[in-house]
């Protein structure tokens, strides 16, 4: 079965870059037709999808975060990573990586069919 594990610092200072890595086992991040996503949940708020890297390497981001967000991958390590730049305390959240079944994508638009496997999540606090 697919397993995902987030890793990275739990504390980031304002204006710095938040960096997390997701290590995937039990499945290849290059297998179609899957995407590999980052989702976060701030305290007291709902889940917010941040972006996805598709099995072919294409990336798509939430419009509200795309100016600050980058998702990349290392296929030799079966890992994908998140970078969120210029963070503020409002970026404090539990961050999850997850796999998803792709609905479709073209141009600048991406459609998710469903999430399937999730990591356990990792708390990231933005504070000086």
N, C-alpha and C positions, 0 to 999 in steps of 0.2 A: 504494500500500500504506500501511497505517496505520503511523505512526511516533510514538513517544513519547519525550520528553526531560525528565528530572528537572532541577530547578534549586533552589538554595537554599544556605544556609551549610553548610559542612562541619564546623563546630565549634560546639557549643552548651554553655552552662554549666549545671550542675545546678540544678534548680528552674525553669529557664526553659522556654519553649515552643519546640519544634522545628517549624519551618514549611518545607514544601517545595511546589513547584508543578510540575505536569506539563503540558507543552505538547503538544497532539495535532495532528498533521497527517495528511492523507489520509483522514480520516473525521470525522464530527461526533459529539460527545459526547451529542447528543440523539437519535441514531439507535437505534431499537429493533431488536433486543432485546439491547442490549449494556450492560454495566456497566463502570465505570472504577474500578480498584482500587489500593490501596497494599499492598505486601508488603515484609517486611524479613527479613534474614538476619543474626543476630548472629554474631560470630566462633565458628567451630567448631560451630555449630548449624544446624538446618534452616530452611527457609523458613516464615515465619509470616504468614498473611494478616491484615491489620489491619482492613480495611473496604472498602466499595464505595459508590459513588454511581451509582445506576441512571439510565438514559436519561431517565426522567421526573423526576429530582431526588430520589427517595427515597434514604435512606442506611441502611446496615446495618453494624454493627461487630462485631468479635470480642468475645465476652463478657469476655475477660481484659483488654481494652483500652478498652472502650466508655466507661468513666468518664473517660478522659483524652483521647479521640480525637474529632476533628471533621474531616469531609471536606466540602468545599464546591466550587462550580464557578462559572466565569464563562463563560457561553455565548457572549458576544460575542467573547471571546478564544479560545474552544475550549480552555479550560484547566480543570483541577481541582486542588485543593490539599489538603494534609494539615496538620493541626495536632495535635501531641502535647504535652500540657501536663505540667508538673511532672516533667520528665525526670530520670533518674538515669543513672549510668554503664552500667547494665544495658540501657539503650536504645541504646547504641552498636551500629551495624549498617550494612550496606549496605541502602539503601532503594530499592525499585523501584516504578514505576508500571506498570500493565498494563491491557489491555482483556480482557474476558471475555464469553463467551456465557452469558446468564442461563438457569438452569434453571427458576426460579420464585420468587415471593416473595408473602407474605401476612402480615399482622399484624406480629409481631416477627421472623419467620423468613425467611431468604433461602437459596436453594440455587443454587450455581454448576454450570453444565454443564461448562465448560472455560475455561482461560485461552487466549488466542490470541497477541496481540502484547505484547511487553515493552519497556520502556526499558532502557538500558544499566546503570542503577543508579548510585547516588551514595553515597559513604561519608559517614556522619555520626558524629562522635565527640562524646560527652558527657564533658566534663572541665573542671575548674576551672583 
